[in-house]
């Protein structure tokens, strides 16, 4: 088997060419790593406080996560390290991993029948092209939903986020927007 054929990347978004489900091991590794942070309160606190991707990359537990992926033969090129830092930093902020779609969770109505995440904040996220800014916006969004979101969908969203000028047929911004507005009680006069 050639080296290019043996490369696998974490957080796949769709079925393989042969129709089999995507490899979910990277999601399991992320979840195991996040659970392991309970035993390392110092690194978990440092990751939660990290206000930039560079600060995330300075925390030893981030490198443990990267090594876990590499030990499972995932290809981790240097250009993907900022996305993995964003995923790790956001994962550390989750208080509760709930099943579902991130957009729906952000758009779920609160007691006053308004989405948990305001439409303006959601539009800022959707308009964001810079990964550092996306990290900051999602940190705030997770605070608003009290740290309860889908870890796997959060990882998928960040991993597959790209600038709008590099659109692909399956754009995660569109999916996030459709999921949010499907759950958010938006009036027709807003």
C-alpha positions in Angstrom: 0.0 0.0 0.0 1.4 3.4 -1.0 2.0 6.0 1.7 -0.6 8.4 0.2 -3.1 5.5 0.3 -2.4 4.8 4.0 -2.8 8.4 5.2 -5.9 9.1 7.2 -7.0 12.4 8.6 -9.0 12.9 11.9 -12.6 14.0 12.0 -13.9 12.7 8.7 -17.2 14.2 7.6 -18.7 11.6 5.2 -18.8 8.0 4.2 -15.8 6.4 2.5 -15.8 5.8 -1.2 -16.9 2.2 -0.6 -19.9 3.3 1.4 -18.7 2.3 4.8 -19.1 4.8 7.7 -16.3 7.2 8.4 -13.6 6.2 10.8 -14.8 7.5 14.2 -11.6 6.6 16.2 -10.4 10.3 16.1 -13.7 11.3 17.8 -13.1 8.6 20.4 -9.6 9.8 21.0 -10.8 13.4 21.4 -13.4 12.3 23.9 -10.9 10.1 25.9 -8.4 13.0 25.9 -11.0 15.4 27.2 -12.1 13.0 29.9 -8.5 12.6 30.9 -8.3 16.3 31.6 -10.3 15.7 34.7 -7.1 14.2 36.2 -5.0 17.1 35.1 -6.8 20.2 36.5 -3.9 22.5 35.8 -3.8 21.9 32.1 -7.6 21.9 31.9 -7.7 25.3 33.6 -4.9 26.6 31.3 -6.8 25.4 28.2 -10.0 27.0 29.4 -8.2 30.2 30.1 -6.4 30.2 26.7 -7.6 33.2 24.8 -5.6 32.4 21.6 -4.6 29.3 19.7 -1.0 30.0 20.5 -1.8 29.8 24.2 -3.6 26.4 23.6 -0.4 25.2 21.8 1.7 26.0 24.9 -0.2 23.6 27.1 1.4 20.2 27.5 -2.0 18.4 27.3 -2.5 19.7 23.8 0.6 17.9 22.7 -0.6 14.7 24.4 -3.8 15.0 22.2 -1.7 15.5 19.0 0.5 12.5 20.0 -2.6 10.3 20.6 -3.7 11.1 17.1 -0.3 10.5 15.6 0.1 7.2 17.5 -3.1 6.0 15.8 -1.5 6.8 12.4 -3.5 10.0 11.7 -1.7 12.4 9.4 -1.2 15.7 11.3 0.5 18.2 8.9 1.7 21.4 10.5 -1.0 23.4 8.7 -3.7 21.5 10.7 -2.2 22.3 14.1 -4.2 25.6 14.6 -7.5 23.8 13.9 -6.5 21.0 16.3 -5.6 23.7 18.9 -9.0 25.3 18.4 -10.7 21.9 18.8 -8.7 21.1 22.0 -9.3 24.5 23.5 -13.0 24.4 22.9 -13.2 20.7 24.0 -11.7 21.7 27.4 -14.5 24.3 27.8 -17.3 21.8 27.4 -18.9 20.9 30.7 -21.3 18.4 29.1 -21.0 16.5 25.8 -24.6 16.3 24.5 -25.6 14.5 21.3 -27.0 16.5 18.4 -26.0 19.2 16.1 -24.1 22.3 17.3 -26.3 24.7 15.3 -29.5 23.3 16.8 -28.0 23.5 20.3 -27.1 27.2 19.8 -30.5 28.0 18.3 -32.6 26.2 20.9 -35.1 28.6 22.5 -34.5 29.7 26.1 -37.3 30.4 28.7 -38.1 33.7 26.9 -38.6 31.9 23.6 -35.4 33.4 22.1 -32.5 31.4 20.8 -29.8 30.7 23.4 -27.3 32.3 21.0 -28.6 35.5 19.6 -29.0 35.8 15.8 -26.4 38.6 15.7 -23.8 36.4 17.4 -24.7 33.5 15.0 -24.2 35.8 12.0 -20.8 36.8 13.3 -19.8 33.2 13.5 -21.1 32.5 10.0 -19.3 35.5 8.6 -16.0 34.6 10.3 -13.1 33.6 8.0 -10.3 33.8 10.5 -9.7 30.7 12.7 -8.4 32.7 15.7 -11.6 34.8 15.6 -13.8 31.7 15.1 -12.1 30.2 18.2 -13.0 33.4 20.2 -16.6 33.4 18.9 -17.2 29.8 19.7 -15.6 30.2 23.2 -18.2 32.8 23.9 -21.0 30.7 22.3 -20.1 27.8 24.6 -20.3 30.1 27.6 -23.7 31.2 26.6 -25.0 27.6 26.3 -23.3 26.9 29.7 -20.7 24.5 28.2 -23.3 22.0 26.9 -22.8 21.1 23.3 -21.9 18.2 21.0 -18.2 17.5 21.2 -18.1 15.6 17.9 -20.1 18.2 16.0 -18.0 20.9 17.4 -14.9 19.1 16.2 -16.4 18.5 12.8 -17.4 22.1 12.4 -14.0 23.5 13.4 -12.0 20.9 11.4 -14.0 21.6 8.2 -14.2 25.4 8.6 -12.6 27.3 5.7 -12.8 30.8 4.3 -15.8 31.6 2.2 -13.8 32.1 -0.9 -12.8 28.4 -0.7 -16.3 27.0 -0.8 -16.8 23.3 -1.2 -20.0 21.5 -2.2 -20.6 20.7 1.5 -19.9 23.8 3.4 -20.1 23.6 7.2 -21.3 27.2 7.5 -24.5 26.3 5.5 -25.1 23.3 7.7 -24.5 25.3 10.9 -26.9 28.1 9.6 -29.7 25.6 8.6 -29.4 23.8 11.9 -29.5 27.0 13.9 -32.5 28.5 12.1 -34.3 25.2 12.2 -34.2 25.3 16.0 -34.3 29.1 16.6 -37.6 30.8 17.0 -37.1 33.6 14.6 -40.1 35.9 13.9 -40.8 37.0 10.3 -40.5 40.7 11.3 -36.9 40.4 12.6 
